Amino acid sequence: MTKTPDIQDLADRLRAGDRRALARAITLVESGRTDHRDQAMALLEAVGQDRQALRIGLSGTPGVGKSTFIEAFGLHLTGQGLRVAVLAVDPSSARTGGSILGDKTRMERLSRDPNAFIRPSPSQSQLGGVARRTREAVALCEAAGFDVVLIETVGVGQSETMVAEMCDLFLLLLAPAGGDELQGVKRGIMEIADMILVNKADGDLKPQAMRTCADYAGALRLLRKRPQDPDGFPKALTVSAVEGAGLSDAWVEMQALTDWRRDQGHFARRRTEQARHWFEEEVRLQLLARIAGDGALAARMRDAEAAVERGEMSPARAAAAVLAGGS
């Protein structure tokens, strides 16, 4: 694909660490316009894939303190000289499609840090609160020279595996709670978590946070051991985003896990598997887009949809008829 001078200039400025260029590039990859998609693909090719950052996914239920934790953790990392990018996915209204995009307001101190970059994006209709182009935004942040990319999801409990398919570490942030809360955490989410962090371990909640952490540690020991984990992982830790307690220990554990996976070959293998997953996903999305753009096929789909609504055909039979060219 031929790269226009504007795209090449944008790529050069982005690789030089220009924050405005990065913001503009992410806007481009998030656009749904056909001409913008062509430019976005050209841009991604121009920036290359020679730079890597540690990709950390973070999920948790609303109110658990994700934004507060990310700000405190981000400041901890920038204090060590690391450059941190935060891709915060905000929930979109199912009725209007709008999003508040207030993460920069909630992370005021981090947003002023010259070594940090915060980009809120609407989740649109994506399950698990992951914008469709978030993975491309991650690649752009890597090309811009960031050392750590934090991906904050909506935390709605749907398809959190989408996050795991674009990050190297997946953190589950939880609040101090009783046994009922432990029962309420879905086993599938715990199985993909590399670390569980019990937040708000301060003040009157600290004893309860310690008990909750012990409960989750016990639950994690009952899960089947994964080949990508060394002894002791996944593990549960307590942190306090308000006081900053436990952040250093959590970061040490993240680095230890990452180093072990690199040494054992799991890190590179996982990146390869993720690339294959997103290739297949992109093929599906582009096929659906092509179907929607085919007038005759779209008409057959509407007819089949009406037949399904009337109860005249099953969804599976209707889909087979559309793809076979029937009516």
Summary of the structure (lengths in Angstrom):
residues: 327
radius of gyration: 21.7
end to end distance: 38.1
largest distance: 66.5
contacts: 992
relative contact order: 0.10
helix: 54%
strand: 13%
